[in-house]
Amino acid sequence: MTVSSLSPSPSAPSLSAPSPSTPSSLPQSPSSPSPLPPVPGVGGETGQDRPGVVELRLSAFAGHRGACFPLGPLTLFAGRSGSGKSTALRAYEALARLGGGAHLTEAFPDPGSCVPERARPDAQRRRGFRIGCTTDGPEGPVRLDVAVQAEPELRIVGERLTAGGVTLLQTALVDPSRPVVQAAWHTAGATPVTRGPLPDDVLGTALLPLRVAGKTDGQRRVLAAAEQTVVALRSVFACDPRPTRMRGAVPLGSGRLLPGCDNLADVLWRTRTECGRRHAQLVAAVRDGCVGSVADLLAEPLADGVVRAVLDRGDGIRTALGLLGDGELRYLALALVLFTGPGVLEVDPVAEVPAALQTLTVLADGFDRSLDPRQTTELVRLAARMCERGHIRLVGAVSDASRAAGVAGVTVVDLDRERS
């Protein structure tokens, strides 16, 4: 698969990538965005009300070059070790952080590892990487592409937001001595294009609601496209259950699940009584993934204000989760994530947008780690059922996608095949 190249500019800083060719950089000075076509009617072509990311592009990122990956409600990246599964999820998480307004240093704590190994520096010794995504929702497909300079200093050197072939926002580095990029976005009023500086360490798309008034049709379309992109990216929960941290008792706290699921017992203490129907479904799912009979899953209080999670075996016997195997604990934790939502997980949803119009995306690296084939099959089936409802999406990495065969609604990206 390939991704369209951003328009070249000979004088712009080159973000070099592996041979055979060097990807073109974003233009040095943003040209006037294209004239706006008529604003479409209600919703995009797909009729989606909840924005979601439907494509991830890694034009030049770590070990990926010219990669374009389709994403569905449930997507599994498959491949052997070193094929780039974790790298793809890392890029998605970084885009999500940028969409939430995070600074580059938060999104890319180790920017050097994001630069393609064979990338050649330009005359100013600069190297970098390029990533992007496409979201779909009420505004139809909206593309976001970002070029980042990683060396000698971390900064955004170009960004482009497009919809329907129309460039709605374009930024580019003009003066390397200043910590800003020059931006141009549509107004489509008396002044068709507005230009101004934006900081070079924050995603411009996330800043548009603070800079665009929304007085003209053009401005409103720019805002709608930016909002769709931000909403689709922002509600992300990167989950990697750590069995060693889940085995012990924990103090009562916020009741919001941490990425490593360390506080699973605290969350169960809260959720078991909040929704009996959902908890019963969780128990049924746990029954499919754990050895022995399972009548209930609960947290019980101990001394000093701590709680521990246990399985009720139904015959007066309770098994502490600390006695379960790693695969059972990871299965149980991921099942809990699939049955909960932003109110229970440690995520940052868009407060200004109703929950009914947002979708939570779970990033699960090592989705099948420590699981036996039966557990993997059951967890994939559960994820497919939950993602079909529309309120949650999951992007996971697996070593073997054969357990997803025949499960409806699963998009499998075979990285071994992509690189063969």
KAKAKA-V781923 format. One record per residue. N is the residue number from 1. RES is the residue in one small letter. SS is DSSP state (~ for helix, > for strand, _ for the rest). PHI is phi in whole degrees, -180 to 180 (NA if undefined). PSI is psi in degrees with one decimal (NA if undefined). Layout:
N_RES_SS_PHI_PSI / N_RES_SS_PHI_PSI
//
This chain:
1_m___NA_150.7 / 2_t___-129_166.2 / 3_v___-127_142.4 / 4_s___-60_141.4 / 5_s___-83_142.1 / 6_l___-74_149.9 / 7_s___-61_136.3 / 8_p___-81_159.7 / 9_s___-146_114.3 / 10_p___-58_-31.5 / 11_s___-90_-7.2 / 12_a___-77_154.3 / 13_p___-61_133.9 / 14_s___-88_125.0 / 15_l___-95_90.9 / 16_s___-70_152.2 / 17_a___-141_176.3 / 18_p___-60_153.7 / 19_s___-61_161.3 / 20_p___-80_-18.5 / 21_s___-139_163.2 / 22_t___-100_127.4 / 23_p___-65_142.1 / 24_s___-69_151.2 / 25_s___-93_168.2 / 26_l___-68_153.2 / 27_p___-59_147.6 / 28_q___-70_-43.4 / 29_s___-121_127.6 / 30_p___-66_129.6 / 31_s___-80_169.6 / 32_s___-65_130.2 / 33_p___-60_155.6 / 34_s___-63_151.7 / 35_p___-59_143.6 / 36_l___-78_132.8 / 37_p___-76_172.9 / 38_p___-56_142.1 / 39_v___-67_129.0 / 40_p___-66_168.3 / 41_g___-75_-153.8 / 42_v___-69_124.4 / 43_g___76_166.0 / 44_g___-88_-172.5 / 45_e___-63_-31.7 / 46_t___-84_-13.9 / 47_g___73_16.5 / 48_q___-72_131.1 / 49_d___-90_-33.6 / 50_r___-96_116.5 / 51_p___-63_143.7 / 52_g_>_-150_156.5 / 53_v_>_-84_122.3 / 54_v_>_-111_-5.5 / 55_e_>_-155_137.4 / 56_l_>_-117_126.7 / 57_r_>_-115_125.7 / 58_l_>_-118_82.0 / 59_s_>_-64_-40.7 / 60_a_>_-158_95.9 / 61_f_>_-149_114.1 / 62_a___51_-120.6 / 63_g___-87_1.1 / 64_h_>_-100_143.4 / 65_r_>_-143_124.9 / 66_g_>_61_32.5 / 67_a_>_-94_139.1 / 68_c_>_-137_111.9 / 69_f_>_-113_124.2 / 70_p_>_-73_141.9 / 71_l___-124_130.1 / 72_g___-109_-172.7 / 73_p___-56_-36.0 / 74_l_>_-129_113.1 / 75_t_>_-123_131.9 / 76_l_>_-120_119.7 / 77_f_>_-85_123.4 / 78_a_>_-120_150.5 / 79_g___159_164.3 / 80_r___-72_171.3 / 81_s___-59_133.2 / 82_g___90_1.3 / 83_s___-80_-12.6 / 84_g___105_16.7 / 85_k_~_-63_-53.4 / 86_s_~_-64_-33.8 / 87_t_~_-63_-41.8 / 88_a_~_-63_-42.7 / 89_l_~_-67_-34.1 / 90_r_~_-66_-39.8 / 91_a_~_-65_-41.3 / 92_y_~_-61_-45.6 / 93_e_~_-64_-37.5 / 94_a_~_-65_-42.6 / 95_l_~_-61_-39.4 / 96_a_~_-63_-41.8 / 97_r_~_-63_-43.5 / 98_l_~_-63_-41.1 / 99_g_~_-62_-27.4 / 100_g___-85_3.6 / 101_g___92_10.1 / 102_a___-70_152.6 / 103_h___-75_159.2 / 104_l_~_-56_-39.0 / 105_t_~_-64_-27.5 / 106_e_~_-78_-38.5 / 107_a_~_-76_-33.4 / 108_f___-129_77.3 / 109_p___-65_-22.5 / 110_d___-129_72.0 / 111_p_~_-61_-30.0 / 112_g_~_-60_-31.9 / 113_s_~_-74_-12.0 / 114_c_~_-89_-15.7 / 115_v___-78_130.9 / 116_p___-55_138.9 / 117_e___-58_-37.5 / 118_r___-94_10.2 / 119_a___-64_132.6 / 120_r___-98_133.1 / 121_p___-69_153.5 / 122_d___-85_-168.9 / 123_a___-62_-26.4 / 124_q___-94_12.7 / 125_r___65_32.0 / 126_r___-98_138.3 / 127_r_>_-137_158.7 / 128_g_>_-168_-159.5 / 129_f_>_-150_165.4 / 130_r_>_-138_129.2 / 131_i_>_-138_167.0 / 132_g_>_-172_177.8 / 133_c_>_-156_165.6 / 134_t_>_-122_131.2 / 135_t_>_-108_154.4 / 136_d_>_-129_149.4 / 137_g___174_-151.7 / 138_p___-58_-29.1 / 139_e___-90_5.7 / 140_g___77_-170.5 / 141_p___-65_130.2 / 142_v_>_-127_126.5 / 143_r_>_-101_138.9 / 144_l_>_-126_127.2 / 145_d_>_-129_136.4 / 146_v_>_-133_132.9 / 147_a_>_-111_127.6 / 148_v_>_-122_129.9 / 149_q_>_-88_125.1 / 150_a_>_-101_-29.1 / 151_e_>_-133_140.7 / 152_p___-80_-13.3 / 153_e___-137_151.8 / 154_l___-83_123.8 / 155_r_>_-164_153.2 / 156_i_>_-80_128.9 / 157_v_>_-110_-7.2 / 158_g_>_-173_146.9 / 159_e_>_-150_144.5 / 160_r_>_-143_132.1 / 161_l_>_-119_121.0 / 162_t_>_-132_152.6 / 163_a_>_-149_131.1 / 164_g___60_31.5 / 165_g___78_3.3 / 166_v_>_-105_130.2 / 167_t_>_-82_116.0 / 168_l_>_-94_-32.3 / 169_l_>_-143_137.3 / 170_q_>_-144_131.4 / 171_t_>_-128_156.7 / 172_a_>_-158_150.4 / 173_l___-77_124.4 / 174_v___-109_-46.2 / 175_d___-122_102.7 / 176_p___-61_-16.8 / 177_s___-80_-11.1 / 178_r___-111_144.3 / 179_p___-84_45.2 / 180_v_>_-139_160.3 / 181_v_>_-117_152.7 / 182_q_>_-88_129.5 / 183_a_>_-118_151.7 / 184_a_>_-139_128.6 / 185_w_>_-139_158.4 / 186_h_>_-69_142.6 / 187_t___-123_-34.7 / 188_a___58_28.1 / 189_g___-112_-140.2 / 190_a___-60_-35.0 / 191_t___-110_107.2 / 192_p___-66_-25.3 / 193_v_>_-133_135.9 / 194_t_>_-109_134.5 / 195_r_>_-121_149.3 / 196_g_>_180_165.5 / 197_p_>_-82_148.2 / 198_l_>_-131_150.7 / 199_p_>_-62_148.4 / 200_d___-93_9.8 / 201_d___-119_10.3 / 202_v___-137_145.9 / 203_l___-65_125.2 / 204_g_~_-63_-36.8 / 205_t_~_-57_-38.5 / 206_a_~_-71_-19.0 / 207_l_~_-92_-13.0 / 208_l_~_-56_-40.8 / 209_p_~_-59_-21.4 / 210_l_~_-89_-13.2 / 211_r_~_-115_-19.7 / 212_v___-109_128.0 / 213_a___-76_-29.4 / 214_g___79_29.2 / 215_k___-87_-25.0 / 216_t___-114_165.9 / 217_d_~_-59_-39.7 / 218_g_~_-64_-44.2 / 219_q_~_-63_-41.1 / 220_r_~_-66_-33.8 / 221_r_~_-71_-39.3 / 222_v_~_-60_-45.8 / 223_l_~_-63_-40.8 / 224_a_~_-65_-41.3 / 225_a_~_-66_-41.3 / 226_a_~_-65_-42.4 / 227_e_~_-63_-42.1 / 228_q_~_-60_-43.0 / 229_t_~_-64_-46.0 / 230_v_~_-66_-44.0 / 231_v_~_-64_-40.8 / 232_a_~_-65_-35.8 / 233_l_~_-86_-34.4 / 234_r_~_-72_-41.3 / 235_s___-83_79.7 / 236_v_>_-122_136.1 / 237_f_>_-123_106.1 / 238_a_>_-83_113.6 / 239_c___-119_124.4 / 240_d___-140_84.4 / 241_p___-55_132.7 / 242_r___-111_99.9 / 243_p_~_-54_-37.4 / 244_t_~_-63_-26.6 / 245_r_~_-90_-11.2 / 246_m_~_-95_-7.4 / 247_r___-81_-27.7 / 248_g___-93_171.4 / 249_a___-73_151.5 / 250_v_>_-133_154.0 / 251_p_>_-72_152.1 / 252_l___-67_135.7 / 253_g___-141_-135.0 / 254_s___-75_-19.5 / 255_g___76_16.2 / 256_r___-108_126.7 / 257_l_>_-69_132.4 / 258_l___-84_159.0 / 259_p___-56_-33.6 / 260_g___-89_1.2 / 261_c___60_25.8 / 262_d___-57_-38.3 / 263_n___-99_34.8 / 264_l_~_-57_-39.7 / 265_a_~_-63_-39.9 / 266_d_~_-63_-40.3 / 267_v_~_-68_-42.3 / 268_l_~_-62_-36.5 / 269_w_~_-58_-35.7 / 270_r_~_-83_-47.7 / 271_t_~_-79_-23.7 / 272_r___-60_-33.5 / 273_t___-99_-8.5 / 274_e___-75_-39.3 / 275_c___-146_102.1 / 276_g_~_-63_-38.2 / 277_r_~_-66_-45.2 / 278_r_~_-65_-38.7 / 279_h_~_-66_-38.1 / 280_a_~_-63_-38.0 / 281_q_~_-67_-38.4 / 282_l_~_-63_-44.3 / 283_v_~_-61_-41.1 / 284_a_~_-62_-39.8 / 285_a_~_-67_-41.6 / 286_v_~_-63_-35.6 / 287_r_~_-60_-33.1 / 288_d_~_-76_-18.8 / 289_g_~_-113_-3.2 / 290_c___-118_149.4 / 291_v___-76_139.8 / 292_g___89_173.3 / 293_s___-74_145.3 / 294_v___-134_111.9 / 295_a___-96_-27.2 / 296_d_>_-164_161.5 / 297_l_>_-129_122.5 / 298_l_>_-152_170.6 / 299_a_>_-113_136.9 / 300_e_>_-121_140.8 / 301_p_>_-76_145.0 / 302_l___-120_-172.1 / 303_a_~_-70_160.4 / 304_d_~_66_26.0 / 305_g_~_73_23.7 / 306_v_>_-110_159.8 / 307_v_>_-130_152.5 / 308_r_>_-128_149.2 / 309_a_>_-90_140.9 / 310_v_>_-140_156.6 / 311_l_>_-100_126.9 / 312_d_>_-86_117.1 / 313_r___-82_-7.2 / 314_g___89_-2.8 / 315_d___-126_28.9 / 316_g___88_-2.7 / 317_i___-102_132.2 / 318_r_>_-120_130.2 / 319_t_>_-105_120.4 / 320_a_>_-65_141.7 / 321_l_~_-61_-22.3 / 322_g_~_-63_-16.8 / 323_l_~_-93_-5.4 / 324_l___-81_160.4 / 325_g___-75_163.4 / 326_d_~_-59_-42.9 / 327_g_~_-64_-40.4 / 328_e_~_-63_-41.4 / 329_l_~_-68_-42.2 / 330_r_~_-66_-41.5 / 331_y_~_-60_-48.4 / 332_l_~_-61_-44.4 / 333_a_~_-66_-43.7 / 334_l_~_-68_-35.4 / 335_a_~_-63_-42.0 / 336_l_~_-61_-42.2 / 337_v_~_-60_-43.2 / 338_l_~_-67_-27.2 / 339_f_~_-91_-8.4 / 340_t___-105_-165.2 / 341_g___-153_-168.4 / 342_p___-58_-27.9 / 343_g___-72_-16.2 / 344_v___-109_-27.6 / 345_l_>_-93_153.2 / 346_e___-81_77.6 / 347_v___-128_172.4 / 348_d___-123_79.9 / 349_p___-70_167.2 / 350_v___-81_110.4 / 351_a___-65_-29.4 / 352_e___-79_-9.6 / 353_v___-111_131.1 / 354_p___-56_144.9 / 355_a_~_-59_-31.4 / 356_a_~_-66_-16.5 / 357_l_~_-106_9.6 / 358_q___-117_153.4 / 359_t___-124_130.1 / 360_l_>_-84_131.0 / 361_t_>_-111_123.9 / 362_v_>_-98_127.3 / 363_l_>_-103_116.9 / 364_a_>_-123_89.0 / 365_d___-72_139.5 / 366_g___64_42.6 / 367_f___-54_-37.3 / 368_d___-103_12.5 / 369_r___-62_130.1 / 370_s___71_-1.5 / 371_l___-86_144.8 / 372_d___-84_168.9 / 373_p_~_-55_-39.8 / 374_r_~_-65_-44.4 / 375_q_~_-63_-41.4 / 376_t_~_-62_-45.3 / 377_t_~_-61_-46.4 / 378_e_~_-65_-38.6 / 379_l_~_-70_-37.5 / 380_v_~_-64_-43.2 / 381_r_~_-63_-42.4 / 382_l_~_-63_-45.3 / 383_a_~_-61_-40.3 / 384_a_~_-63_-42.1 / 385_r_~_-64_-44.4 / 386_m_~_-70_-40.1 / 387_c_~_-70_-26.5 / 388_e_~_-64_-25.2 / 389_r___-73_-20.1 / 390_g___97_-14.8 / 391_h___-88_-12.2 / 392_i_>_-141_144.4 / 393_r_>_-126_158.3 / 394_l_>_-140_132.8 / 395_v_>_-120_116.2 / 396_g_>_-126_165.5 / 397_a_>_-119_129.8 / 398_v_>_-131_152.7 / 399_s___-81_-26.1 / 400_d___-143_119.6 / 401_a___-93_5.7 / 402_s_~_-63_-27.1 / 403_r_~_-74_-11.0 / 404_a_~_-91_-7.7 / 405_a___-61_130.9 / 406_g___84_-3.9 / 407_v___-90_118.6 / 408_a___-67_142.8 / 409_g___88_7.8 / 410_v_>_-102_127.1 / 411_t_>_-99_119.0 / 412_v_>_-107_125.0 / 413_v_>_-106_106.8 / 414_d_>_-89_100.9 / 415_l_~_-72_-25.7 / 416_d_~_-63_-41.3 / 417_r_~_-71_-37.7 / 418_e_~_-60_-34.8 / 419_r___-97_-1.8 / 420_s___-81_NA
//
